[in-house]
Amino acid sequence: MKRLFINFLLIMCMSSSFAQLPENYSSETLSGTYTAPMGTIFNSDGSKMFVWTNAGQIYVSNWNGTNYVKQSAAVLDLSDEISGYRDFGLLSICLDPNFDINGLIYLFYTVDRHHLLYFGTPQYNPNTNDYYKASISRVTRYMLNHTQSPMTTDYSTRTILLGESITTGIPLTHESHAGGTLMFGSDGTLLLTTGDNASYSTTDTGSVSHTYYQQAIADGIMRPEENVGSFRSQMINSLCGKLLRLDPATGDGVPSNPFYDANNPRAPKSRMFAMGFRNPFRAAIKPNSGSTDPADANPGMVFVADVGWNNWEDLHIIDKPGLNAGWPLYEGQTLLSSYYNSGTTNPDEGNQLFKNLCAQPTSFVDAAIPANRRYTHHRPAITWKHGTSLQTRVPWFNGNNPTDPRIGANGSPTTGDEFRGNTGVAGTYISGTAFGEAMEGKFLFTDYVRNWVGVATLNATNAPWISHTSTFAPINYGSGIVHMSQNPMDGSIFYTNIFDGTIRRFSFYDETLEVDEEDITNIVFYPNPVLNELYISGLDQEYQLDIYSISGQHLLTKKLVGDSKIPLSLSSGIYVAKLIASSSGQSTVRQIVVE
């Protein structure tokens, strides 16, 4: 008897890499490669896949019912404006929640200094780059001609939301640590993570010679008061090292932000939602986890992977305004002595010592808005260690004293696997059951250097702490994983690999839809994709038709005699249709796509 395992995007063969994943999961590489891709996102129904590159191009691929077909020309190209060196470049993009109607797309990127200084003047040359000097990061918005083929950009719709001038951007004072991730909250506000933009090779408390601080101050890119290196992350009057929350229409801060100033809505403090990050390169939000009203100051539960320095990688969960992730006073769960004991003061707070402005917590209770700009360290939900030994720690308390037990240790609130790595990447929250019922509500995360994929389980009350961790994919499963996202069409997880330029996909298959007999090849399902009526021809006897969701949920049963028309009232997505012949017992399974 032949047994065909049906993967709902294609028939998968069993391979050694397949066997390394949990049972019923597979991985495949999509056709086509990119040069230094940075991430993959989808429109609301997954029919359009967007991939952006470090150099500043955005490409679209369209679903044709079987696979994604890449449009040859870039939809949008800002390579002349973007400084795409080292880990700078086009760092993040996101689609407007109403993209399928308005075609709006948002971009976060580092600006080439030559473009920043000379664009629009006779001195400007689009082929000239000016690297390793002070510049800014900015956020822009464009409207895509999203209903046209080929898809293009209406460049006349360009709007700079943040960084409209040399003095209003996010300062870049070294060759790394720009951040960051753009995403929309449940309340329609635009969120952005930014890095400290300080030196990564030494304790930077300001005036470090190999940084660009002098040039940044002279150009007005940075205030003299911000010449405190990594401690910019602890200043509400700096855009560095923050989770920003913006009005997507204007780029202004949102009035419900914790330090919003109605007289200056574009000030850094008006835009700040949370603070204390080093290099939060990747972040993700739990869908529909917040309020729909911006006035509630609750955009949702945000997972932020903060790339660590010498010892620890942090995964923070930000669920309320005014939280302080602690960098550079803290790395991991504990204080970082080289910064904590540096004696650096905050010029914006009467030159008080930074270490006196952010204390270790005594409980899990966080103040919603810190009174008088005095903070408590909001410790990471998990943190994993650099080096050769597995070690992952979580926040806990012994009475009022903060502790950091290892996962699985006696007295630890968290069970499961431990990890090690060097560059944390926040992946994606898994919505629905299409990726398997057991994975619903989990959070996937990874490490850019070690290329494993971990699974975090939130505690039973869905509070922002992790009760269990497990391994989904082992070490070296990717090739520089820089981004993860869930495809809304079928629930599969796409992960972007910057080193080999590939987009890969984790998929789930349901063994309940195995075919026990030879496929019936003379039966035709059409049209496919289908809108609201499915036709099946070639039926020479009575059949039973069953339609399932991609995760195996039974949705419809119908008896068919002869060629048949079946009305459908299914939402857009991928489904599985199974026909069983009443007399012979022969069966066939087909994938159908509902538009």
DOMARDO-343307 format. One line per field, with one value per residue (C-alpha): residue number from 1; x, y, z negated. Coordinates in steps of 0.25 Angstrom, whole numbers, always signed. Layout:
REM residues N
nr <- NUM ...;
u <- X ...;
v <- Y ...;
w <- Z ...;
REM end
This chain:
REM residues 595
nr <- 1 2 3 4 5 6 7 8 9 10 11 12 13 14 15 16 17 18 19 20 21 22 23 24 25 26 27 28 29 30 31 32 33 34 35 36 37 38 39 40 41 42 43 44 45 46 47 48 49 50 51 52 53 54 55 56 57 58 59 60 61 62 63 64 65 66 67 68 69 70 71 72 73 74 75 76 77 78 79 80 81 82 83 84 85 86 87 88 89 90 91 92 93 94 95 96 97 98 99 100 101 102 103 104 105 106 107 108 109 110 111 112 113 114 115 116 117 118 119 120 121 122 123 124 125 126 127 128 129 130 131 132 133 134 135 136 137 138 139 140 141 142 143 144 145 146 147 148 149 150 151 152 153 154 155 156 157 158 159 160 161 162 163 164 165 166 167 168 169 170 171 172 173 174 175 176 177 178 179 180 181 182 183 184 185 186 187 188 189 190 191 192 193 194 195 196 197 198 199 200 201 202 203 204 205 206 207 208 209 210 211 212 213 214 215 216 217 218 219 220 221 222 223 224 225 226 227 228 229 230 231 232 233 234 235 236 237 238 239 240 241 242 243 244 245 246 247 248 249 250 251 252 253 254 255 256 257 258 259 260 261 262 263 264 265 266 267 268 269 270 271 272 273 274 275 276 277 278 279 280 281 282 283 284 285 286 287 288 289 290 291 292 293 294 295 296 297 298 299 300 301 302 303 304 305 306 307 308 309 310 311 312 313 314 315 316 317 318 319 320 321 322 323 324 325 326 327 328 329 330 331 332 333 334 335 336 337 338 339 340 341 342 343 344 345 346 347 348 349 350 351 352 353 354 355 356 357 358 359 360 361 362 363 364 365 366 367 368 369 370 371 372 373 374 375 376 377 378 379 380 381 382 383 384 385 386 387 388 389 390 391 392 393 394 395 396 397 398 399 400 401 402 403 404 405 406 407 408 409 410 411 412 413 414 415 416 417 418 419 420 421 422 423 424 425 426 427 428 429 430 431 432 433 434 435 436 437 438 439 440 441 442 443 444 445 446 447 448 449 450 451 452 453 454 455 456 457 458 459 460 461 462 463 464 465 466 467 468 469 470 471 472 473 474 475 476 477 478 479 480 481 482 483 484 485 486 487 488 489 490 491 492 493 494 495 496 497 498 499 500 501 502 503 504 505 506 507 508 509 510 511 512 513 514 515 516 517 518 519 520 521 522 523 524 525 526 527 528 529 530 531 532 533 534 535 536 537 538 539 540 541 542 543 544 545 546 547 548 549 550 551 552 553 554 555 556 557 558 559 560 561 562 563 564 565 566 567 568 569 570 571 572 573 574 575 576 577 578 579 580 581 582 583 584 585 586 587 588 589 590 591 592 593 594 595;
u <- +0 +6 +5 +6 +9 +2 +9 -1 +8 +15 +18 +30 +41 +47 +61 +72 +69 +54 +57 +63 +50 +39 +30 +20 +29 +37 +47 +49 +56 +47 +52 +61 +71 +74 +86 +87 +72 +67 +53 +40 +26 +12 +0 -13 -17 -2 -4 +7 +21 +31 +46 +55 +70 +81 +84 +71 +62 +48 +43 +29 +25 +11 +4 -1 -8 +4 +16 +21 +26 +36 +34 +47 +48 +49 +36 +44 +59 +65 +79 +85 +80 +83 +96 +97 +110 +113 +100 +94 +84 +69 +67 +52 +39 +24 +11 +0 -11 -20 -9 -19 -27 -17 -4 +4 +18 +27 +43 +53 +68 +81 +84 +97 +104 +106 +92 +88 +97 +96 +83 +76 +89 +99 +109 +100 +105 +95 +107 +115 +115 +121 +123 +129 +124 +113 +99 +85 +74 +60 +46 +39 +25 +22 +10 +11 +3 -1 -12 -4 +5 +16 +15 +23 +24 +18 +31 +23 +16 +29 +27 +38 +32 +45 +58 +53 +66 +80 +76 +64 +68 +73 +88 +98 +111 +118 +117 +107 +95 +85 +74 +63 +49 +36 +23 +8 +2 -13 -17 -11 +1 +14 +25 +40 +52 +65 +79 +89 +98 +110 +123 +122 +136 +139 +131 +126 +122 +125 +136 +141 +152 +148 +133 +128 +123 +130 +125 +111 +111 +117 +107 +95 +92 +94 +92 +105 +97 +96 +111 +110 +111 +103 +96 +87 +78 +75 +72 +57 +62 +70 +64 +75 +72 +57 +44 +37 +22 +18 +6 +7 +1 +10 +22 +18 +18 +5 -2 -3 +12 +18 +26 +18 +19 +7 +16 +26 +20 +32 +42 +49 +42 +28 +32 +37 +29 +40 +55 +68 +72 +86 +83 +69 +71 +58 +45 +31 +17 +6 -5 -18 -12 -14 -25 -31 -31 -18 -22 -21 -6 -6 -1 +1 +11 +24 +36 +49 +62 +73 +87 +96 +111 +121 +112 +97 +86 +73 +58 +49 +34 +29 +14 +13 +18 +30 +38 +53 +61 +73 +84 +96 +94 +90 +93 +84 +78 +89 +97 +109 +120 +128 +116 +110 +122 +127 +122 +115 +104 +91 +92 +77 +75 +83 +96 +91 +98 +91 +92 +84 +72 +70 +70 +68 +53 +48 +36 +29 +21 +24 +20 +12 +19 +31 +29 +40 +47 +53 +52 +52 +60 +50 +58 +58 +48 +60 +74 +84 +99 +111 +122 +122 +113 +98 +92 +79 +74 +60 +56 +51 +52 +56 +47 +50 +64 +65 +70 +73 +72 +75 +64 +61 +68 +62 +53 +53 +39 +43 +45 +51 +63 +75 +82 +95 +98 +103 +92 +78 +67 +52 +44 +29 +17 +9 -5 -16 -15 -9 +5 +0 -10 +2 +9 -2 +1 +16 +27 +39 +52 +66 +81 +87 +101 +97 +84 +76 +61 +55 +41 +36 +23 +16 +10 -4 -10 -3 +5 +18 +27 +32 +28 +35 +45 +48 +56 +49 +62 +76 +89 +93 +79 +80 +90 +90 +75 +71 +56 +44 +29 +17 +10 -5 -9 -5 +1 +15 +27 +37 +51 +61 +76 +85 +98 +93 +82 +70 +56 +52 +39 +35 +22 +13 +6 -5 -4 -19 -20 -11 -15 -16 -18 -13 -17 -29 -23 -35 -42 -41 -44 -46 -44 -33 -31 -46 -55 -69 -72 -63 -66 -61 -62 -58 -67 -71 -78 -83 -72 -71 -65 -58 -52 -41 -34 -19 -17 -27 -40 -52 -61 -70 -76 -84 -89 -86 -91 -86 -79 -83 -83 -80 -83 -73 -73 -59 -49 -37 -26 -21 -30 -30 -41 -42 -50 -54 -61 -73 -71 -56 -51 -41 -37 -30 -26 -24 -20 -30 -27 -39 -37;
v <- +0 +14 +25 +39 +49 +62 +75 +86 +94 +83 +68 +68 +56 +52 +57 +58 +72 +69 +58 +69 +76 +72 +61 +66 +78 +81 +91 +96 +106 +115 +117 +129 +136 +150 +158 +161 +159 +165 +160 +155 +160 +158 +165 +162 +149 +144 +146 +156 +153 +165 +163 +175 +175 +182 +190 +197 +189 +183 +171 +165 +151 +148 +135 +127 +116 +107 +116 +130 +136 +147 +160 +163 +178 +183 +190 +201 +204 +214 +209 +223 +228 +217 +214 +199 +196 +186 +184 +197 +198 +196 +190 +188 +190 +188 +189 +198 +190 +195 +192 +184 +197 +209 +202 +209 +204 +209 +208 +209 +211 +217 +229 +231 +243 +248 +247 +254 +266 +268 +262 +273 +281 +282 +274 +262 +249 +237 +228 +234 +227 +234 +222 +222 +236 +242 +241 +238 +227 +231 +226 +229 +225 +222 +218 +206 +204 +191 +187 +189 +178 +180 +186 +200 +211 +225 +232 +246 +240 +240 +245 +246 +242 +243 +249 +260 +268 +265 +270 +262 +247 +236 +239 +229 +231 +218 +206 +198 +198 +205 +195 +192 +187 +195 +189 +193 +191 +186 +201 +205 +212 +210 +204 +205 +199 +207 +204 +212 +215 +214 +207 +192 +189 +197 +203 +215 +226 +237 +243 +230 +233 +223 +228 +239 +247 +260 +261 +257 +269 +279 +275 +276 +261 +260 +269 +271 +265 +252 +250 +239 +227 +215 +223 +230 +218 +223 +238 +241 +253 +243 +235 +224 +211 +212 +206 +218 +219 +228 +233 +227 +239 +249 +243 +250 +244 +238 +246 +234 +232 +233 +246 +252 +267 +274 +286 +278 +265 +261 +262 +249 +248 +250 +238 +229 +217 +209 +210 +204 +195 +193 +188 +183 +178 +170 +171 +165 +167 +158 +160 +166 +166 +181 +191 +197 +211 +218 +226 +213 +213 +198 +195 +180 +170 +173 +163 +170 +163 +172 +168 +167 +171 +161 +151 +151 +151 +157 +154 +165 +166 +180 +181 +195 +209 +214 +201 +201 +189 +194 +195 +199 +198 +183 +172 +160 +159 +166 +179 +181 +187 +194 +203 +203 +207 +217 +229 +234 +245 +249 +264 +264 +260 +270 +261 +251 +237 +228 +217 +224 +226 +211 +201 +186 +182 +176 +169 +167 +179 +190 +204 +208 +222 +224 +235 +247 +239 +229 +214 +200 +190 +182 +169 +160 +149 +140 +142 +132 +133 +134 +124 +109 +104 +104 +114 +121 +129 +135 +146 +142 +147 +141 +150 +164 +161 +158 +145 +139 +123 +115 +109 +95 +98 +95 +107 +112 +116 +112 +98 +93 +94 +104 +111 +118 +128 +142 +150 +149 +151 +152 +143 +142 +139 +128 +131 +120 +105 +104 +102 +91 +92 +90 +102 +112 +123 +120 +130 +126 +132 +130 +134 +140 +133 +120 +118 +110 +113 +112 +112 +120 +117 +128 +124 +119 +133 +139 +148 +154 +143 +130 +116 +107 +107 +96 +94 +94 +94 +90 +99 +103 +100 +114 +123 +135 +136 +151 +150 +141 +143 +135 +134 +138 +129 +115 +118 +114 +121 +128 +131 +140 +136 +147 +139 +130 +139 +129 +130 +117 +112 +103 +96 +87 +75 +67 +52 +50 +54 +43 +36 +21 +17 +21 +35 +37 +44 +47 +56 +71 +82 +95 +107 +107 +117 +118 +129 +123 +112 +99 +90 +75 +67 +52 +46 +33 +28 +33 +40 +47 +61 +66 +79 +82 +94 +94 +89 +78 +84 +78 +88 +82 +68 +66 +54 +56 +48 +51 +64 +74 +89 +92 +105 +110 +120 +120 +131 +133 +123 +109 +97 +82 +74 +59 +50 +36 +27 +20 +7 +5 +13 +20 +34 +46 +59 +72 +86 +97 +112 +121 +135;
w <- +0 +4 -7 -2 -12 -8 -10 -7 +1 +8 +6 -3 -3 -16 -18 -28 -31 -32 -42 -51 -53 -62 -56 -46 -42 -30 -24 -10 -2 +7 +21 +24 +16 +12 +8 -7 -9 -23 -24 -19 -21 -15 -12 -20 -12 -9 +6 +7 +1 -1 -3 -6 -4 -12 +0 +0 +10 +7 +16 +17 +20 +24 +20 +33 +25 +24 +21 +20 +33 +31 +39 +46 +44 +30 +25 +18 +18 +9 +10 +14 +1 -9 -15 -13 -20 -32 -39 -34 -22 -20 -34 -34 -26 -30 -23 -27 -34 -22 -12 -2 -1 -3 +2 -9 -13 -24 -24 -34 -30 -32 -23 -15 -19 -5 -2 -16 -13 +2 +7 +16 +18 +29 +21 +20 +27 +26 +28 +17 +3 -10 -20 -34 -38 -46 -40 -44 -43 -38 -36 -22 -16 -2 +6 +15 +27 +21 +31 +43 +50 +49 +35 +34 +25 +26 +21 +21 +8 +0 -14 -24 -38 -46 -42 -32 -34 -39 -53 -55 -52 -61 -62 -56 -64 -61 -51 -57 -67 -59 -62 -59 -55 -50 -53 -56 -69 -72 -73 -60 -65 -58 -67 -65 -73 -72 -77 -86 -74 -83 -82 -82 -85 -98 -110 -103 -113 -103 -95 -90 -80 -69 -69 -62 -74 -70 -56 -61 -71 -61 -50 -60 -58 -73 -85 -93 -105 -98 -98 -108 -99 -102 -113 -103 -104 -118 -114 -110 -102 -93 -81 -84 -91 -91 -87 -80 -78 -66 -59 -46 -39 -44 -51 -64 -77 -82 -93 -102 -102 -116 -114 -103 -102 -95 -92 -85 -80 -71 -83 -87 -100 -93 -84 -94 -100 -106 -108 -112 -100 -94 -79 -78 -64 -64 -71 -69 -74 -79 -69 -75 -89 -92 -92 -79 -85 -84 -97 -105 -103 -100 -86 -90 -96 -89 -89 -88 -86 -90 -85 -96 -98 -105 -112 -110 -100 -105 -101 -107 -107 -108 -111 -117 -115 -122 -124 -125 -120 -127 -117 -120 -135 -133 -123 -125 -139 -147 -147 -137 -146 -135 -133 -146 -153 -143 -150 -138 -140 -133 -128 -126 -141 -148 -146 -155 -154 -144 -153 -163 -153 -150 -162 -162 -165 -178 -171 -158 -160 -150 -151 -139 -137 -146 -155 -154 -143 -153 -148 -152 -143 -135 -134 -122 -121 -117 -115 -109 -110 -101 -100 -100 -111 -110 -120 -120 -132 -136 -146 -160 -174 -188 -196 -191 -186 -170 -166 -153 -153 -141 -133 -140 -153 -166 -169 -155 -150 -136 -131 -118 -109 -111 -99 -96 -85 -82 -75 -79 -68 -72 -63 -62 -71 -65 -63 -60 -59 -44 -50 -58 -70 -80 -75 -76 -85 -85 -82 -72 -74 -69 -69 -57 -60 -65 -56 -65 -67 -80 -85 -97 -104 -112 -126 -127 -130 -118 -126 -121 -126 -120 -127 -117 -106 -96 -83 -70 -60 -65 -64 -49 -43 -37 -30 -38 -41 -42 -42 -44 -41 -40 -26 -29 -17 -23 -36 -31 -37 -28 -32 -24 -23 -20 -17 -6 -2 -3 -8 -15 -21 -33 -30 -38 -32 -38 -37 -38 -23 -18 -5 -7 +8 +21 +25 +35 +46 +55 +46 +48 +38 +44 +43 +34 +28 +25 +21 +16 +25 +27 +39 +39 +52 +55 +44 +49 +36 +23 +15 +1 +1 -12 -13 -24 -28 -27 -41 -39 -45 -38 -31 -21 -17 -4 +4 +19 +31 +44 +48 +37 +33 +19 +13 +3 -8 -13 -16 -8 -10 -7 -9 -7 +1 -1 +8 +5 +15 +8 +15 +17 +5 +14 +10 +14 +7 +14 +9 +12 +10 +7 +11;
REM end
